[in-house]
Amino acid sequence: MNGVAIMIGLVFIFYVNRQLSIKVLFKKSSPIYSIYGPAVGFFHRKEAWIKMMFLLIMMMIVGVVFKLSIDYVWIMFLLCSVSLPLLLYYQSQANHHAHEFNQVTTFLQHFLAHFKIHQQAYHALKDVSHVVDESRSQLIHTAIETLERDATVHPLYFMTQWCPHFIVINIMSWIQHVESHGFEHNHEILDMLENDIDDWIEDSTLYMKNMHSIKNKILILCGLSLLISLFNQHMLGSFMDLASNQVYQFATFTFLTVVLFTGIKAFKLMDCSWILKSELLWKE
C-alpha cells in the first residue's frame, strides 16, 4: 500500500505543478517574483523556511493524533510542502484581482468627478494621474502626451487594453459626445454613469463576498470531517492496533490527502477576476 500512497502523492504533486510550476520556486529570480517579493524566489525567502518548519511540526502532530506511520507522515509533509506555495499564490492572486478592480473603479470615479469640474478630458486626466499606482499612472501620462500631439485621439483610448468593460465604453462614448457638443443637458447622464459605477462596485463586492463565504464553508466542512474522523478513530482504536494496521494507515492517508486537495480547491475559488468575462465587450 505504500507504493499506492506514493502514486497518489505523485499524482497530487503533478496537479500542483500544473497550477504553479514547482521548479520556479527554487530559482532565485522567479517568474512569480512579484508575488513573493522583488527578484526573490519562494524558497529563497527566510519566511518560507519558517513556514516549512511550522508545517513539519504540524505534520508530526497530525501523525501522532491519527497514529500514522512515519512513512505516511513524510509523504503528507511532502504534499503539504508543495501545496503551501500554491495556497499563498492563490491568496496573492486574490489580492491582485481586488487591487486591479479598485484601480479601475477609483480612476473612473475620480475622472468623472474632475470632468464635471473642467468639462475637458485632458485636464481631468492630469488631475487624476496620482490616484492610481505607478504602472497605471504611466498609462495616463502617455495618454496625456498623445493628446498633446493629436487632439483627435480619444482621451480614454488606453482603457480598451486596461479594462474593456461595457461601463467603460459607455463613459468613453459619453465623453466623446460631450467634448463634441458641450456639457449642457448632460448632467443627468453623468449622474447615471456615476450610479452605474457605484452599482458595479456593490455587485462585484457582493459576488466576491459570496465566494469568500463558499470558501470558508468548505474549509469549515474540512475541519468537521477531521473531527468526525477522530471520533471514528477513537472507536476503532478500542479493538485494533491502528499503528500497525495497513488498511487503516492507507485509508487515513487517502482521507487526509482528499481533505488537503479540497482545501486547495477552496482557495482556488478566490483566484478569479472581479471583472467577469461576460461583462467585457471587446478583447485584443
Buried (B, 14 or more C-beta within 10 A) or exposed (E): EBEEBEEBBEEBBEBBEEBBEBEBBEBEEBEBBEBBEEEBBBBBEEEBEEBBEEBBEEBBEBBEEBBBBEEBBBBBBBBBBBBBBBBBBBBBBBEBBBEBBBBBBBBBBBBBBBBBEBBBBBBBBBBBBEBBEEEBBEBBEEBBEBBEEEEEEBBBEBBBEBBBBBBBBBBBEBBBEBBEEEBEEBEEBBEEBBEBBEEBBEEBEEEBEEBEEEBEEBBEEBEEBBEEBEEEBEEBBEEEEBEEBEEBBBEBBBBBBBBBBBBBEBBBBBBBBBBEEEBBEEEE
